[in-house]
Amino acid sequence: MKKQYLIICLLIIPIFVFSQSQPKDVSKKKGFHLFKSNTTIGRNERKKPFQNAKRKTKFMYPEWSFDAGMGNSNSFTDVGGKKWEGRDFFTDVQMKTTKLDYALLIEYRRVARMGYVFSMHYTRFSGFDAYSPNTSRYARNNSFTNTIFEFGFKHKVYLLKNIYRNGWNYQEPLQYYAYYGLCSFVNNPVLHDPTGRYEPQKSYSKLQLSIPIGIGIFYTFENHLRIGYDFSWRKTFTDYLDGFTTKFSDRKDSYSFSTITIGYALSKNQYKKRSNDNRKPFKLKVF
């Protein structure tokens, strides 16, 4: 009899152990909370580690940013340069005459792809024929200095589009951009030849125009601080940036800036959800 009771117990116990009184309520399953809000995302919608939303800058538009920068400046003129006659763009840069550039930038960004910048630059250009290995320049032995105050307006085009996921917009902390615009600058070139100060035969205005073309990159931290790098070239409409011209020079003078910037962004520190959005939620498989 004891063996029979033992067999019956062995058959009944597994039934109670593996049985389920009622099915689990899937709707009550705890979801993955994003940004401590009421939004829940299923397991198949979670982001990969490198797409962690906490690393996305939380600034929305409109956005104001204020930046200060310092870098170097170079001019491309008839005086100075390397082994070429006249001016040959960046291949003719005279590194010994590189000067410091100081900049202030104010940007208004209304939408993700467009920005509008007011800029101010101060620098001092110089060039020396004595530093040039070219025979005709070296023999000419002219030199110049020119102090520049530049004020400009630029139109930025951002190359990276912001991320849209589950009805929310995220701004990437790393941003790339290109720009163009119009600048005016006040300059006062002082030219010297081997006999002393040289007065040009043709008069020219100290106020000139230039067209800036540039590219840049910046990274915005969660505390609104921003650091970046900006490189630009200016096409001018004068051949007297050095106070000198020759009949062999058929191109205008130009100059460039290479600037490291540090700034601060002002915008709403919150995520913005689109209204009346009918797009399907973003789903990302987790491997």
C-alpha positions in Angstrom: 0.0 0.0 0.0 2.8 2.4 0.8 4.2 2.0 -2.7 0.8 2.9 -4.2 0.5 6.0 -2.1 4.1 7.0 -3.1 3.3 6.6 -6.8 0.1 8.6 -6.5 2.0 11.5 -4.8 4.7 11.5 -7.5 2.0 11.8 -10.1 0.0 14.6 -8.4 2.8 16.9 -7.2 4.1 17.8 -10.7 0.6 18.8 -11.7 0.5 21.4 -8.9 4.0 22.6 -9.5 3.8 23.2 -13.3 0.1 24.2 -13.4 -0.8 27.9 -13.9 -3.9 29.2 -12.1 -4.5 32.1 -14.6 -2.6 33.6 -17.6 -0.3 36.6 -17.0 -1.5 40.0 -18.0 0.9 41.1 -20.7 -0.5 44.7 -20.6 0.7 45.1 -17.0 4.3 44.1 -18.0 6.7 46.8 -16.9 8.0 48.6 -19.9 11.3 50.5 -20.6 10.8 54.1 -19.6 12.5 56.7 -21.7 13.6 60.1 -20.2 11.5 59.3 -17.0 8.3 60.1 -18.9 5.1 58.1 -19.4 6.3 56.8 -22.7 7.0 53.1 -22.7 9.0 51.3 -25.3 8.9 47.5 -25.9 12.0 45.4 -26.0 12.1 45.5 -29.8 12.1 49.3 -29.8 15.0 49.8 -27.4 18.1 51.6 -28.7 21.5 50.2 -29.2 24.1 51.4 -26.7 25.6 53.9 -29.1 22.1 55.3 -29.6 21.4 56.0 -26.0 19.1 59.0 -25.8 20.9 60.4 -22.8 23.8 61.2 -25.2 21.5 63.3 -27.5 21.5 67.0 -26.8 18.2 68.0 -25.5 18.1 71.5 -27.1 15.2 72.4 -29.3 14.6 75.4 -31.6 14.7 78.3 -31.8 18.2 78.3 -30.5 20.7 81.2 -29.9 24.4 80.5 -29.5 27.3 82.8 -28.6 30.9 81.8 -29.5 34.3 83.3 -29.1 37.2 82.0 -31.1 40.9 82.2 -31.7 43.0 80.7 -34.5 45.3 81.7 -37.3 44.9 83.8 -40.5 46.8 83.9 -43.8 46.6 86.2 -46.8 47.2 85.4 -50.4 48.6 88.4 -52.2 51.3 89.6 -54.6 53.8 90.3 -51.9 55.3 87.3 -50.1 54.3 83.8 -50.8 56.4 80.8 -52.0 57.9 80.0 -55.4 55.0 81.1 -57.6 54.6 84.3 -59.5 51.6 86.2 -58.3 49.2 84.3 -56.1 48.3 80.7 -56.2 45.7 80.2 -53.5 46.7 77.9 -50.6 49.7 76.5 -52.3 51.2 80.0 -52.0 50.8 80.4 -48.3 53.7 81.9 -46.4 53.7 80.1 -43.0 56.2 82.4 -41.4 53.7 85.3 -41.7 50.8 83.4 -40.1 49.0 85.7 -37.5 46.4 85.2 -34.8 42.8 85.7 -35.5 40.2 86.7 -32.9 36.5 86.1 -33.5 33.1 86.7 -32.0 30.0 84.8 -33.4 26.3 85.1 -32.7 24.0 82.5 -34.3 20.3 82.2 -34.6 19.0 78.8 -35.6 15.3 78.6 -36.3 15.1 75.1 -37.7 17.3 72.0 -37.8 19.0 72.6 -41.1 19.5 76.4 -41.2 21.4 78.9 -39.2 22.1 82.6 -39.5 25.4 84.0 -38.1 26.7 87.5 -37.4 30.5 87.4 -37.1 33.3 89.8 -36.2 37.0 89.1 -36.9 40.1 91.0 -36.0 43.6 90.0 -37.4 46.7 91.4 -38.9 48.2 90.3 -42.2 51.7 90.5 -43.4 54.0 89.3 -46.2 57.7 89.5 -47.0 59.3 88.9 -50.4 62.5 88.2 -48.5 60.9 84.9 -47.3 60.0 83.8 -50.8 62.4 81.5 -52.7 61.1 82.9 -56.0 63.9 84.9 -57.7 61.8 87.9 -58.9 60.0 88.3 -55.5 63.2 87.9 -53.5 64.9 90.5 -55.7 61.9 92.9 -55.4 62.2 92.7 -51.5 58.8 94.3 -50.7 56.9 93.8 -47.5 53.6 94.8 -46.1 51.3 94.8 -43.0 47.6 95.2 -42.9 45.2 95.3 -39.9 41.7 93.9 -40.6 38.4 94.5 -38.9 35.7 92.3 -40.5 32.0 92.2 -40.0 29.9 89.6 -41.8 26.6 87.8 -42.2 26.6 84.0 -43.0 24.0 81.5 -43.9 24.7 78.1 -42.5 23.5 74.8 -43.9 23.7 71.8 -41.5 24.7 68.6 -43.1 23.3 66.1 -40.5 19.6 65.8 -40.0 18.3 65.5 -36.5 17.0 62.1 -35.3 13.3 61.4 -35.2 12.2 58.4 -33.1 8.8 57.5 -31.5 7.3 60.9 -32.0 10.3 62.8 -30.6 13.0 64.9 -32.1 16.6 64.6 -30.9 19.5 66.9 -31.8 22.8 65.2 -32.3 25.6 66.6 -30.1 28.1 66.4 -33.0 27.1 68.7 -35.9 28.6 69.5 -39.3 27.9 72.5 -41.5 28.9 74.6 -44.5 28.2 78.2 -45.1 28.4 81.2 -47.4 27.7 84.9 -46.9 28.8 88.5 -47.3 31.4 90.4 -45.3 32.7 93.9 -45.2 36.2 94.7 -43.8 38.2 97.8 -43.0 41.8 97.5 -43.9 44.8 99.8 -44.0 47.8 98.2 -45.8 51.2 99.6 -45.2 53.7 98.7 -48.0 57.5 99.0 -47.8 60.1 98.6 -50.5 63.9 98.4 -50.1 64.1 102.2 -50.1 61.5 102.8 -47.5 57.7 103.2 -47.4 56.1 102.8 -50.8 53.0 104.8 -52.0 50.8 103.0 -54.6 50.1 104.8 -57.8 46.4 104.0 -57.6 44.1 105.0 -54.8 41.7 102.4 -53.2 39.0 102.3 -50.6 39.8 101.1 -47.1 36.3 99.6 -46.9 36.0 96.4 -49.0 33.7 93.5 -49.5 34.4 89.8 -49.4 32.5 86.5 -49.8 33.1 83.9 -47.1 32.9 80.2 -47.9 33.6 77.8 -45.1 33.0 74.5 -43.3 32.9 73.6 -39.6 32.1 71.2 -36.9 31.1 71.5 -33.2 30.1 69.4 -30.3 27.5 70.5 -27.7 27.6 69.1 -24.2 24.6 68.5 -21.9 25.4 71.6 -19.9 25.0 73.8 -23.1 28.7 74.4 -23.6 29.9 74.1 -27.1 33.3 73.6 -28.7 34.1 73.6 -32.4 36.4 74.2 -35.3 35.8 76.5 -38.3 37.7 76.9 -41.5 36.9 79.6 -44.1 38.2 81.4 -47.1 37.4 84.9 -48.2 37.2 86.0 -51.8 37.8 89.7 -52.1 37.2 92.3 -54.9 40.4 94.2 -54.5 44.0 93.5 -55.5 45.3 96.0 -52.8 45.1 93.8 -49.7 48.9 94.2 -49.6 48.9 97.7 -51.1 50.6 96.5 -54.2 49.6 95.1 -57.6 51.4 94.2 -60.8 50.4 93.9 -64.4 51.1 90.2 -64.3 48.5 89.6 -61.5 45.0 89.0 -63.0 43.4 87.7 -59.8 42.2 89.5 -56.7 43.7 89.0 -53.3 42.1 86.7 -50.7 42.6 85.5 -47.1 41.6 82.7 -44.8 40.7 82.0 -41.2 41.2 78.8 -39.2 39.5 79.2 -35.8 38.8 77.1 -32.7 35.6 78.3 -31.0 34.1 77.9 -27.5 30.5 79.0 -26.9 27.2 78.6 -25.1 23.8 77.6 -26.6 20.5 79.0 -25.3 17.4 77.0 -26.0 14.7 75.1 -24.3 16.2 72.2 -22.4 13.4 69.8 -23.2 12.3 67.3 -25.8 9.8 68.4 -28.3 7.1 66.1 -29.6 5.5 66.7 -33.0 1.8 67.4 -33.0 -0.6 65.6 -35.3 2.1 63.1 -36.2 0.8 60.2 -38.2 4.1 58.5 -38.9 4.7 54.9 -37.7 6.8 54.6 -34.5 10.4 53.7 -35.0 11.3 50.1 -34.2 14.8 48.8 -33.7 15.6 45.1 -33.2 17.9 44.3 -30.4 20.5 41.6 -31.2 
